[in-house]
Amino acid sequence: MIGFVNEAMEVTADIEKSLPSGYTVDWGGQFENFTRAKTRLSIVVPVALAIIFGMLFIAFGNIYYALGVFILVPFSAAGGVLALVLRGLPFSIPAGVGFIAAAGISVLNGVVFASYLKNSLEQNGKDEEEEDVEKIVTEASVETLRAVITTVLVAVIGFLPMAIASSAGAEVQRPLATVVIGGVLFATLMALFLLPPVFQFLVIAALKREEATEKLKLDLEVQFTIEKRSRLSKTKEINFVPESSIEEEQSEKVSENKRKRKKR
């Protein structure tokens, strides 16, 4: 359909060259409807993807988990394009709707994995080593495999009759179902191999960022305590506590916080 549109635009330009000044050529009917729908779809798709990412961020409350799940969207789009090429189907409006549906189903599989991983990390505490994170990620991959495969099979089996339809309306059903099936299968295949290492990297990055934030907070508290005690020692002539002693106190607090989180 996209090739037909480009060809029509070239034909229109050639016709307008031979027309008197002030005359233009407009296409109506199905071509006009397709052009209008394509313009609308160019707005709907980015908005739908933005809504998906926003819902992921709200669900997890963490930008790292949202990014980890959202990487499945490009894989679903690549799988949909590959399925259209293999079946020799052109891009159309139903195919565009299929891309949105495939992205949603693929993201659902990622949510299942990410939710289990997040719960496991919270149960084991936040102060995890890289080896512990790798072990938990591997466990999450194994435990959620059945749920992910079930979700994929339901989508594929449900859209299969539409993908092989040949009756009236098949020109709408085939592209949509083909994109959904191809996108979901390809995204799931990539998720099985790429999602665990990606989440392992993101979780470690999140833990390091949290640790750096906590260290910065403690450094600011140390600096504030030193300045406060210094002022008090000058005004009230109390004994000044050395900076090393304050840092030791803060270090003890950090260790105590870690022990508490481990116990939880």
N, C-alpha and C positions, 0 to 999 in steps of 0.2 A: 504493500500500500504506500509506503514511503517513497519507493521508486516511481510509482504512478503519479504521486503528487509532484515530484521533481520534474517528471516528464511533462505534466500538465502546465507547470509554471513556464517551462521552456516554450511550449506551444503557444501559450498565452502571450509571451513576449514577442514571438514571431508574428502573431496575428495583429497585435497592437501596432507593430511597425508599418503594416500596410493600410491601417485605418486613417481616415482624415483626422486632423487635429481636433481634440476635444472628445473623441470617442474612446471608450475603455471596454474591456472584456471582463465579465464576471461569470463564474461558474456556479451553478445551482444544484439542487437535488442532493444526491448522496455525497458528492464531492464537497459541497458546502457544509453539510452536516459533519463530515469527517474533519474538515479544517477547523470548524468551531470546537469540536470535541477534542482535537489535538491541542488547541490553545488552552482549553480548560484543563486538560490532563497535565500540561506542563506546569500548572499551578498546584493541582491536587497532589501530585506525587511528592514534591518537596515538602508540602505541608504535612502529608501523611507520615513521611519519614521523620520529620521534626517532632510530630506528636508521639511516634513510637519511641524516639530517644528520650523525650521528656517523661513519658510514662515509665521507662526503665530507670531513669534517674530518681523519680519519685518512689518507685517500688523498692529500690535498693538503698537510696540515700547516699550513694557513693558513685562518683564519676568513673572510677576504675571499673567497677562491675558493669556499669552502663555501657562503657566503651567495649568491654570484653564481649558482651552479648551482641552489641550493634555491629560488630565486624562480620556477623553472619549475613547481614543484608547485602553487601557486595557479592558474596558467594552465591546467594540465591539469585541475584540478577544475572550473574555469569552463567549459572545453570539454566536459567530461563532462555537466555539468548542462544546457548548451545543447543537446547532442545528445539527451538524454532529452526535453527540452521539444519539440524539433522533431519527434521521432518519436511524441510523445504517450505515452511510457512512464512509469509511476510509479517512484518510488525503491523498491528492494528490496534484499535481502541480496546477491544476485549483482551488483547495480549498485554496492554498497559495495565489494565485492571488486574490481570493475573500476576503481574510483577508485585503489586501491592499485597495481594493475598499470599504470595510465596514468601515475601519478606516477613509478614506477620506470623506465618506458621514456623518459619525458621527461627525467628526471635523467640517464639514460645519454647522451642527445644533448648535454646540457650538459657532461658529463664529457669527451666527445670534444673539444669546443671549448676548454674550460678547460685540458686537458692540453697541447694543442698550443700554446696561448697561453703557458702557464707555461714550457714548454721553449724557446720562442722568446725570451722575456724573459731566461732564464738564459743563453742563448747570446750575447745581445747585451749582457749585463752589467746590473747593477742600477741604475746611475746614468744613467737615461734621462730625457730631457726629455718634456714632455707631447706634443709633436709626434711624437716617436719612438714613444711608447706608442700613440698613435692609429694610426700606420702599422702597427705590429705587430698590433694588434687587428683592423684591416681585413684584413691578410694572413691572420690565423688564421681569420676568417670565411669568406674565399674558399676557403682550402685544405681546410677541414673541411665545406664545403657538401655535397660528394658523399657523404661518410660519413653525415652527418645525414639526408639525403634517403633514402639506402638503408635506414637503420634504420627510418625512418618507414614506407616502402613495405612493408617486410617485415612490420611489425606490422599495418598496415591490411589488406594482402592476406590475412594469416593469420587475422584475426578477421572478415573480410567474410562468409564462409559462415555463421558463427554469428549475425551481425547480421541476416541475411535468412532464417534458418531458420524453418520452419513445422511441422516434424515434432514428435514427442514430445520433450519437454525444451526446447522453444523458449522457454518462459516463463522459463527460467533462462539460456539462452544469449544471447537478444536483449539484455536489459539490460546484461549484462557486456560483450559485444562492442561495443555502442553507446557505452558510456562510454569504453572503451579507444580506439576509433577517434576519437571526438569530442575526447577529452582530448589524445591524441597530436597530432592535426592542429592543434588550436588552440594548444597549447603550442609546437609547432615553428614555426608562423607568427609567434607573438609572439617566439620566440627569434631569428628571423632579423632582426627589426627592433629589439628591445630589448636582447638579450644583449650585443652589441658595446658600445653606450654605457654600459650598466651595468658591464660589466667594465672599461671604460676608466676610469670614475669610481673603482671599487674598487681597481684597480691603482695609480692615482695616489695614492689615499688611503693605501694600504699603503706606497708608497715614501716619502711624506711622514712617515708615522709612524716608519718605520725611520730616516729621516734625523734626525728629532727625538730618537729614542732614542739614536742615535749622538752627537749634539751634547750631550745631557745627560750621557752617559757621559764625554765629553771634558771637559766643564765640571767634573765631579766630580774627574777626574784632575788638572786644572789646580789646583783648589782644594787637593787633597791634596798636590800637589807644592810649592805655595807654602808651605803650613803646615810641611811637612817641612823644606824648605830654610831657612825662617825659624828653626825650632828649632835646626838644625845651625849656623846662623850665630851664634846666641847662645851655644851651648855650646862649639863648637870654634873660634869666631872665624874662620870661612871667609868668603869674599866672598859677599854676598847677591846672588842673581840677580834682577833686576827682574821684576815680573809680566808686563810687556809681552813680555820675551824668552821667557818660558815659553809665553805664548799664541801667539807666533810659531812656536815649536817644535811645539806641538800642531796649529796650522794646517798646517804642513808635513807632519805625519803624516797629517792628513785628506786632503790633496792626493795624497800618495803612495799611500794606500789606494785612492783613487778611480782613480788611474792603473793600479794593479795589477788592480783589478776590470775595468777597460776592456780590458786586455790579455787577461784570461781570457775 
